[in-house]
Structures are given as C-alpha cells and as structure tokens.
Amino acid sequence: MCQPQPLLALLLLLSCPWANASALQGQTVGGHEVLLLSHPYMAYLKVEMLACGGFLVAPDWVMTAAHCMGNATVIVGAHNIHKPETTQQIWGVLGYHQHSEYDPNTMSNAIMLLKLTAKATLNDYVKAIPLPKIGSDLPTGTKCSIARWGLIDDDQVTNKLFETKVSIYHRRKCIHFYPHLNTSMVCAGSFRELRDSSQGNSGGPLVCNKVAQGIVSFGYNSPPGVYTRISNHLPWIKKTLKK
C-alpha cells in the first residue's frame, strides 16, 4: 500500500490514485468542533477528485496551497460541508494564479490565489481574513490555530469544521525534521496530540492573533507541520490581486 511521504505530492498522485490533498500533506488528529461564526474566512475547495482548504482574502479572491490545482468549486460560509446550509455560497474559479516559483519537490513557494467568478456576499458567515505585514515576526511559542474538515481521528471523519490549537516551533529544531526548510516556510505543532501533524486540509490558514500567517503545506504524521509563510510573499500577493 502506498504511504504518503512529504515532498512527493505529485508523484503520489500518480502512484496512489486514492490519495487526496489532505492525505498527501498529513492529517490533523484531535481538536474540537468550532463555534458558528468563529471562522467566517474558511473556504472548502472541491478540486476534481481532491479536497483542499482555503481562505477568503478579498470578496472575490481565495488563497490556498499551490498543489491544490485543478477544476475547483469553492464553498464559503459552510459549517457542515455535506449539508445544504443557507449560509453557504458556492462559486466557480475564473483564474488560477499559482506562484511562478512553486517547486513541488521542495514545496517552496507553495501558494496560489484563486479569482472567483463573482464577489462573495460578505456577512456574519462570510468574511475575508487580514494578511500579515511584510517582515512580521512569528516568535517561537506564538499561539495559533488551524481549522479543517475531514479526518479527526484514526478512523473518524467529520463533515463539520474542526479546529486545533498549535504553537510556532523553533526553526533550528524544525530543520532536524525538514533539512530543506527555508525562510518562506514556518513550523508549528501541537505536541499534546502525538499523531497531530499540525495539518488540516491542505491550503487552509495558520491563524495567529486573528491574522492569516501561513498556509497548510506538508508534514509527517507527527509534529511539527510546515506552512508557507505568507509575509514572505506579500509583494507577489499584492501584484496578483491587482491583475
């Protein structure tokens, strides 16, 4: 049986047709169901046979991981993704803007912006999340959270939005897990859950102090996980949003 390994996202898709984006990049075990209205920026991406997370950064723009490429349908305002909730808004994607320097082998620059076919209607259930400032610091131990749909235990899958609390991990220690780690990446993990890889649906946000600081990227089936650092890509983000 194929076993998901980090840095092999594209190869795994070829050799393990059953794998989805969450399995490729690790899974979050544990956590708790979120309160309604607490994560109005979250987006669920149906990407052909895959499932990814994402987050609203403007009424008609969603940010996600670069490897979540494909014919996508975007759902915002959802809590239970398999129920036709009145709060949900469903959009197609007009344009896929994958970072030009994305490297699927090292997962560097694993960031993508999706231009929606129309602007989402902003309300209590659907809101954009702020992005960090250029050069903003993330000290070791900073408390953050990730939210996701999907696996919450070894054999338990949820259709509802769950959240896990994590902390920023020391970069030099993280390099022992991931020797290729670079400045465009940040590590975070929850060591209360031994099998928690600090990951949710690939493409979901790492939120610290109500700001989206990272994008779920990859990890082993144990802490810590690796996230694309958003502050390092702000010039590219601003340029893309102006297109």
N, C-alpha and C positions, 0 to 999 in steps of 0.2 A: 504494500500500500504506500502511496506517496505521502511523504511527511513534509509539511510546509516548513521552509527554511527562509531566513531573512535574505534579502538581496536577490532572490530568484523569482521575482513576481512574474515576469514574462515567460520564463522557462517553465514555471509551474503551471501556467495556464495551458501550455502545450502538452505537458506530461500528465497533469491531473485535471481533467475536464470538469470534475465535480467541485473544484475549489472556487470559492468566491473571494471578493476583495478582503473581507474581514479575516478569513482563514489565512490568506496569504500573509497578512501582516500581524497576526497574533489576535488573541481574543481576550476580552475582559471577563473575568470570573468574579462574581460578587457584586457589591454595590446595592443601590436601593432605587425604587421607582421614584421618579421626580414628581414634584407638585405641579399641577396645571399652571400654566403661565410663567413658569420659572425659567424656561429655555426657549423663548419665542424666536430665537435666531436659527434653531436647528432645521436642517433640511435632510430629507431622505431621498437618495438617488437610486432609481431603478435603471441600471446600466446593462441592458440586454440580459444576460444570464447572471449578472453580478448584482451586489448591493453595496452601496457606499453611503457614508455620511457626508454632510457638507454644512455650510452655514451662510446665512444671508449677510452680505456686507453692504448692500445697497438694494433698493427696491427691485431692481432687475439684474442683480449680479449675485452669484453664489460661488463661494470659494471651496475647493476640495483638493484631494491629492491628485497628482499628475497621472497616476496609474489607473484612475477611475475614468478612463477614456472609453467612449462608446456611445451608442444611441441612447441618450438618457432622458428619463422623465423625472422631474423634480417635484417633490411634495413638501410644502411648508405648512406650518400650523397643525402638525399632527402630534398626537399622543400615542394612540393605538394605531399603528400603521396599517393594520388589516381591517379597520372599520371605517365606514364612510362618514367620518365626523364632519359636522357642519363647519368646523373651524378650518378644515383643510383647504388649501389652494394647490392646484396641480398645473404645472407649466411644462412646456417643451423647452428645448435649448436651441437658441438661434446661432450661437457661436461658441466654439471650444477654444480656449486660449491656454494652451499648455506652455509652461516655461520652456523657452528655446534651448536652455542648457540643462534640461532634465536628463539625468543619467539613470536608467533603470537598473544598472549593475551596482551602483553605489547608493542609489536613491538620493543623490544630491539634487537640490532644486525641485523637489517633488511637490510642486504646487501648480494648480490650474484654476482659472476663472471661467465660469460658465455665464454667458449672456442669455438671459431668459427671453422667451418670445414676447413677454409683456411684463410690465411692472406689477409686482405683488401688491396687494392692498394691505397697507400697514395698519395693525390694530393691536389689541392686547395679546393676541396669539401669534402674531407675525411681526417681528421687528428685526432690524439689522443690528449687528453687534459691533462695537467700536474696535478699531485696529490699534496696535501699539504705535508709539513714536519711533523714529529712526534711532537706533542705538540704545533703546530702552533695555535696562538691565533686568535679569532674572536671577537673583541671588539663590544659592543653594538653600533648600528648605522652604522656598516660596510655596504657599498652599494654592493648589489649582484643582480643577475638576475636568472630567471628560464625560460626555453623555453619548449614548448609543442605543440602537435597537439590536436585538439578536441574542447571542449566547450569554447567559448569566451564570451558568454552572456547567459542569461536565456534560450533563445530559438534559439541560433545561434551556429552552429558547423562549424569549418573551417578545411579544409584539408591541409592548409598551416601552416608552422611553425610560431608560435607567441611567443612573449617574454613579460614578466612582470618584472618590477624592484621592488626589495624588500630590506628590511634592517634587519640586525640582531637585534633580540628582546632581551630585558633584561631577563636573566634566571629566576631571582626571580619572576618577573611579569608573566612569561610564566607558572610557576608552578601553578599559580592560575587557569589557563585553563586546565593544564595537570598535576595533582598531581604526576603521576608516572614518570615524566620526569627524565632522568638520564644523566650522563656525556657523554654517547655515542650519545646523541641527541642534536640538536641545533634548536632554534626557529627563524623564520623570517616571515615578513609580509609586506604587502603594505596597509597602512591604508587610502590611497586615494580612494580605492575601498572597500566599506563596505562589499561587498559579496565576496571579494577576500580572499581565504583561503591560499594564497601563495603556491598553489599547481598547478602542471601541471600533465602530465601523471605520474603515479607512476613510480619510478625508474629513472626519469630524474635528471639532476645535478643542484645543487645550486652552481652557479659560482660567485666567488668573486675575483676580481683582476686577472682574466683570469686563475684561478685555481679552480678545482672542489673540493669544501669544504663539500658538503652534497649531500644526495640522497633523493628525494621526498619520504616521508613516509606516513604521515597521518595528518588529521586536521578536524576541524569543518568547517561549511560553513561561517566562519568569521575568520578574522586574530586572532592570527598568526597561521602558519602551522609548523609542526615538520619535521625535516630532520635527517637522520642518519649522524652522524659526521664522515667523512672519516678518519681524522687524528687519531682517536682512534682505527682504525682497520688496520693501516699500516703494522704491523708485520704479521697479517693474510693475507693481500693482497699480500705482497712480497712472503710469503711462498707458497700461491696458484699459483701465476704466475710462480714459478719455477718448478711446477709439470710437 
